[in-house]
Amino acid sequence: MEEVENIKLTEAGTQLLKRLVGERICYFFTESIKVHATDNKVLYWAPEFALGLTKNKQDQSFINISADYRLSAKSSTTYYTFEVEESKTPLRCEKLLQSGKHSEIKVLSAPVLMIEVYQDWNQEFDETIHYDAAIVFYTDARKYMLKVREELVGGVDIILDEATIEAELMDLKLRQSLV
């Protein structure tokens, strides 16, 4: 018989994501951005980053999202899960911000209307491990996808192209919609 282990976002992480609905994504802050272009697919890769969100010019909060790995309790399988936390400083890197040594992708989007969390899964021996694989933010104008980069701890692909997002979602399972 096959064992199934569901790895869920923490309740605190889910509540933070729920709070984003209706807020404006102003920018992504990250220590470094690398662009990977293959065929028609362009990915902005970041090892760790923060979403800058605001409802008005005075209220600026940062939601730091990192893709960290865990070991399964039942085997040596490594899986990846999103850690979501709030901070007044993106990436907890005050020195980087003060020295101006950070990168950013400006988005200036419409407010977020819906957030979807998708899962991927891994089969090892008799155990199926479901792990957090992607978060998709919907605005009235476009979608933004944050996808775990499995081959590197903390790696996240920031996908802005809708066709690429749709192709990525075909192999993933929708786990939660936050509206």
N, C-alpha and C positions, 0 to 999 in steps of 0.2 A: 504494500500500500504506500502511496506517495504522500510525503509530508509537505505541507504548504506553510511557509512562514511569510506573513505579510508585514512588511516594514512600513510603518506609517510616519508621517510627519508628526512631530510632537503637538500636543494641544496648543501650547504657546505659539509655535510656528504657524499653525493653522489660523489662530486668532489674528496674528499679525498680517497674514495674507488676506484674510477677510477684511481687515481694516483698509487695505489698499484699494478696494473697490470704490470708485468715485474719486480717488486721488489722481493727481496728474503725475505722470512719469516725466521728470525734468531731465535727468541724465543718468548715465551709468558712470560711476567712478571706478577706476581700477588701477592697480600698480602698473600693469602693462597690458597692451592689446596687441595681439598678432592677428593678421588677416591671412586666412587660408582660402585660396580659390582653386577649386578643381572642377572641371567641366563647367556647368552652369551654377555651381554651388559656391557661395561665399560665406564663410564663417568668421565671426570675430571671436577669437578665443581669449579667455581671461582666466588666470589661475584662481582669482577671487575678486569680487567686486561688490559694489553697493549700488542699490537703486536710490536715486535722489527723488523724493516725493514731496509734493506740497499741495495744499488746498488754497493757500494764499501766500503772498510774498514774505510774510513774517514767520510763517510756520514751515520750517524745513526739517524734515526727518529723514533718516537714512535706514533702509532695510538692508542689512548685510545678509547675503545668501551665499553659502559655500557648499560645495559638493564634497563631503568627507566620506572616507571609507570606513566600513565596520567589518568585523569578522563574524560570520554566522556562529551562533551558539552550538549548533549541532555538527558543524564540519569546519574545514579550513577555508571555506568559500569566502571570498571578499565581495562585498556588495557596496553600492554607493547610495548615499541618502542626502537629502538637502537639510542643512542646518539653517534656520531662519532666525535672525535676531535684530533688535532695534538698537540704534545708537545715534548719538548726536554728531558723531564723527564717522565718516565712511571708512570701512576696513580697519577701524581701530588704529589708524596710521597717522597720528597727529603730526609727526615729524615730516612725513612725506608731503602732507598738505601744506605745512608751514613753509617748506623749502620749495614748493611748487613742483616736486618730482612725482607727478601722477599723470595719468592719461584719462581722457574722458570721451565718451561718445555722446554727443548732444542729441536728444530725441525730441523734446518739446512737443509731446504728443497731446492728444485729447485725454480726458479722464479715462481711467480703467473702468470698463463695464463688467468684465467677468474674468476670473482666473480659473484655469483648469490645471489639475495635477495629473500627470500620466505616469504609468509604471512600465518598467521593462521587467524581464524575468530571466533567471539563469537556472539551468538544469545541471546539477552535479550529483552523480550517483542516483540515489532515490529521493533526493531532496530538491524541491523547487523553491527558489528564493525570489520573492518579488522585491524590487527596490525602486526607490524614487528615481525617475529617469528624466523627467522634463516638467517644466512649468510654462504654461502659455498664458500671456496677458493679452486680452482683447480690448481694443479701443474702438471707437466708431470709425476710425480711419484704417487701422491695420492691426496685425498681430505681431507679438514679440515672443520668441521662444528661448528659454534657457534650458540647455540640455547637458546632462552630466557627461563629461568626457571620461569614459571608463578607464582609459589607459594611463591616466595620471591623477593622483590624489588631488582633489581640489579643483580639477579642471572643469571649466564650463564653456560650452559653445553658446554664443549669443547669435541667434539666427533671426534675420530680419526679413528674408524673402519668403513670401507666403507659399509659393510652390514648393520650396524646400521644406517648410514647416509641414505642409500636408503630406509630403513624401515620408518625413520622419515619423509622423503620427500613425502611419499605416501599421507599423509593427508594435505600437505601444497600446496599452490598455488604459482607458480613462478611469481614474479612480475617484476623483472628487472635482466638483464644480463649485466655485464660490461666487455667488452673485449678490 
